[in-house]
């Protein structure tokens, strides 16, 4: 029998944890018994199982009731809705049971969830569908004329495949003057005819008689079978044959070859001549004996006529008759026992199979199956096993039924499929085995959250990028399957609510691609970070997070800006240079800044143009303007220098600044432009918005500090009346403000520079400007930082 297919929905319900609960039916294990006539049509009603097992109709269906039969045939079927049991096919009692009476077919009722077995028996009742039949159409009986009345002569029996009252019940003989007939009972229950002599025979008067023997069964109406009895009247024969043994017993293996000798029977007769010649024959033997064996009438050898089958017939009993030529005979009994050999491999029948098991579900029933072996003794004893190192167990439930269950919770991510081989081995010699393969698929449960390939990601993007630029990808994997492994990405709310994350980046929910939503500005935002979530589509969904840092890389998009000296002002400041200055004298310093970063903000200085080439040089790294040679009386009093400030970006950006230097004999006679020239210069120069913004920003940030400085300068100037009247620049002692200090020397003011105020004598206006460091004893003192710097002047100074 093969397992009936189970609906998928039912399988899903059965997949949940099934507690194996073996229940006996009532106390003592009652067996339900049904009876039905043979040869009834397929689909005939047998009984109502629901009433017999005392279960409601709904409970039968809920527990998945099924009827299982031994072997590979299913004789009954159950209608779960009504609980009725029907015949699945027409049953022939003679085919299933032969001479065995009663004919019982065993079956089991399997209730699932929880598992319960109920034993059942179906008895096939015989109907009179076979008539008696004699194996021979004519029975020859030799009777001596010297036989006395009352002598009994047994006759051969008729065969009837039916059993009970439907088999042969009586024999009759045709009317005659010499014999009457008795119906006798054999030791095995069969009825046989016995002919009794009523009147002595006279061979000379009637050498032979012909009678009709009729066999009747017990059907209604009875069926009959006939055979002719030919009685030959013989002359006197006073010695009957005698067998050496009245009972012959022999064991024959079921695998004996056809034609092999089983046993030899032997009889002797003391008469001589034809009265001493013997012939052997079967006497009152069944049809099974006639089909399985043949008898040599001369030698008494019993030979195997067909292959024996222990599982079909385990023993044979027969009578052998030895007859002499004078009509006398003797009889013996031969008992043949068929011995079993291990010629049948075990059979395995699967009643329930669930091939899809969810992971993380312990103690789940995978299969229920039965095993059988028709052999006997050790040949029929069986062992059942599966491979080692599998998370499954075999449990014996009832009879020879086993349940295959999971040993613990399965993990699909470790192994998604198991191929289980169930091996059933008998204990015979040689051992025979049967293997049945089961494939179990482990279905996925959402028990693994997505995992990012990195705990944190660092992405770099150049500023001034185009919107919707792909800046990087985050990736997460999920070891689950199907929808449980489909990952969706999202941006998590930032920890800092002031970060406008929604306007900075977006993420593709399907593949984790990150895009910049707008152009980034390194000078405004150099870095930001956020978290990305990855969630699967399982139920419930599982998620994980990863940190993403975005570093904005600087582009060279800002040209250097000159902080000092200020350009495009109405009254540019003029640097005063004493004619007595020696080479290397610090005239002033160009101070510039660059809004970029890194090498894009590294500034270098270069003297492009000068009124007197070769007189001044610019320090390339810090913008210091120094004299390159001694001054002479022939040098012009006014000099105009054009300095180029260039960054180190690619491509480099630059700015230029114009310096005014006035040569004086000391600082008492400064040559300043007249008020008219200053007014014309102011009118001719256009207003520089950037300069205006910078001045406003510096003024707003440093207003208090500058006010203090101006007050301090005013106090100092009041103490130096002559210098103020001459228009000289007064140098306060205070340091440059900390927010404009750059100690690296790369373009902004250092701590050694101080403020200087230039006063215009004609207008009474003043201009705040940056000036060179106060070196009152530059020429007289040869020690200190300045002297060390001057000592390296030739190595770091640039001339134009």
Steps between C-alpha positions, in 0.01 A plus 500: 500500500631840414427800719196697387591860408434743782368847410759770540287698741468192722875451485555855622278435799677172572841661474448674832627324803331154526522336840516129437230356725451127466156407624356151521133476403318479832654265757672190365514613136157409356501403130221625276363220285302523178350231283411515132403253230756427233449610141314816601545791261757771553358787707269278704427624851676310781443693824507843662839551664401817683238314705728205568789710635264745669633810328308785349503559125692822539758333721564225243581760236698721739719210606556388140367147544630246247469123451825310441533140381798271516696465180451691182122471460232723645174316544299761691455872471363750749273793426605749768194722471252223578728250674378221268734219395466364145656219301767635269484198268315169457650238733532127420521294815651200319771716347590668831472206741469176302378218730555708814183560697420750633653739245613810687670810353677714759509879482584796721325833553753784528395816677746789473558794726534334746604170350279202597477153346188284517523137390225363279393174334287452191355149468406392148197275509484229241229482240420188303672603181677168429350157427656171621735348245660156481860494382425189292202447278514127567592314816608141446432267793614140492312273739557129544204278460587349833430826682243461774196723540565791731848556356564874459685652208602871539466707184687808385361831616380798304671840530304815584681836536228629728518448874262431783151401402568596141752220452420132441248379757368172361556228240244279323529198273270392222250229583629140479459159666850447636613820675387787714696814587601661828637853539780499752699777670874518450732587789553847351127561475455414136220263399576198281283224349519139605345226291361202704437160346144378560496188285784271394634547150527231241760570234358232275152655522601868475872575454457877542258759627476871408356740758464878518652672806355844579649759739271769644602820681297681767396799291148603437429371251780241526753459224613156387784321330506142364743228412454152358594202721610196303499184716699212362427164662826312552598154568613412854810678626570413857798739577468877500803729454660636818716813533826495691375800703152619567625860538777664301625839623739720307614864501546675168664847466278738310779578256532136387530464125206384294539127417705423811420188701298562813461146637450143383222282640526126478249213541519121458250227404547133589300383202666393184442583142260772419369494854844605621556781249451838672415842371500825703252784481373797698193416706252763612760776452413865481535713195796677664684165530427402142631838375820494709614137476506210258526130582687237303249217483765236469778607736298694759722811459327824593647783292462877526269623227515876565692745711390493864423815694519485878310827527209349304478140626713375785410129497341231285325177605427226246399135487680262266327184383688192388281264289588147385384330187231320689318814608625512857663815628678646797534860610750726680512864597774740392546824700717757320610808699622795294793669673555869466800655329574869505365574154294809580653838564322719756228728370456864601174686454489877562172613652586864559776715353561869567785609277507869595598572862531857639827571674510571875213258560602213734350150515325516163355186343655444157359158405296208630565166336447128557739212432422132436674178397296192403785266596496311830730474799818701478432549130199710595660696782595852391717792603432856386762776487605826335843650438702628792571867570158614382270711719222242475379211717304183432235415760312169513134583552278191485549164332746550220415866448774759539497877526785709361534824700751782521743467788504875560440828326646510147695796362452568131805725488717203605329247272193551285442143381542155645502174309395231746539132417280270708655153504298195607708182548376156597691256722507216250795335328595663279358825629273684260430869520277762349590867471259790465623851430326808639593856410420757769513869413551747784285806434626838607395696807603862536756447775799693359523876481679658203873548564695786345830412337659776713409644836574848367559649158715801414406669173691781335348749261652807343324827560309670221363162395205474266164425665387134508865388490556137607741534792518140623313183586416321822433130486333257738436130458243275662564126534127425492316417179220641290328808634686453829825575313379796297667806651358852492723797584397827663650809659448516875417831669824682592605528862539874451165642390677808361675296230288534182557137401193483277642775279854360491477134401251237387521120477365250253286268711573200279877505447641735767639758254556838669454825307586861583186706455675833454839648436716492812727782613811401689529846651144474639486128591813291522350175634178350627388158609175307517370149551355269238251228587461168320176307560384174347147434380431213738224485755588646738771698316852506648743788453851626568687830474830629365674835545586700189752785511512735201819703464475798266831540321618844411522628144708801410203729460619794710767739379734647762368814669742770612432624850786747502557741348140577420437582136263743333483727800468874479829558678743213451766477763856561401787311657790713625849371431806680642771549246747371751339153498741220431429199273244268654315779671133405553294754316155344551315173474224400262232312696256278306260217576335226294157357581605156372677232701805281472735567219232714334564752781881492486596849382816618331604859428677644197608849403364563154592861439698774680588862426864418567574138405748335729441732791233288674432135540205297633529205734322225307351322803383779729465807274766711677632783283867579571768708344729311271791747487614823674306816414670799335419861437433420138209273582163657441307615806176317408477138403207292387515121544259243346495173702328182376344265759438148359352187664618141442176365350448341160458719310656765724305817578666834577452859607725806473567791733666836444742636763611865532842564656633845584873550558572748779806627679379378831130516592464879554448607140248262349403584147129447487284574201323832514131505586405572138681185379334292765157631406564427134616149582193442712271624224671291233503171695171302485358367819593133568202324657717220640719755670200675642361172633829403651546835668146486636557146629829590663351811649199313639711224650783718635322827567559498871858396468574751225336772699732421788799502266400837352460647845838364591652642180337836561649514848840415361466754224407767746828424675689540174376829365790556263466162338126542456546838339751357259249225397715207613336163575482417869556137591299370795643218709196273512506161312282415198162351594500128555233423240724639223820340623666222304817368657567272201620781278290393205329827421332664801645722768738359760544605861801720413288749303319797650251763396612828338292813448579727206377856538443731207596857573274662248161335567531406857381142408666190617532149351551183696757273339737215569868585529831330537630387839645754731874458474645811668851365508502302172832644392659534840410159652649190346335237724151354539246357266520777242874469468470126454236554236716758323790263502301268274366780286701404195360149502131591532468836324366548152620779275331646200 
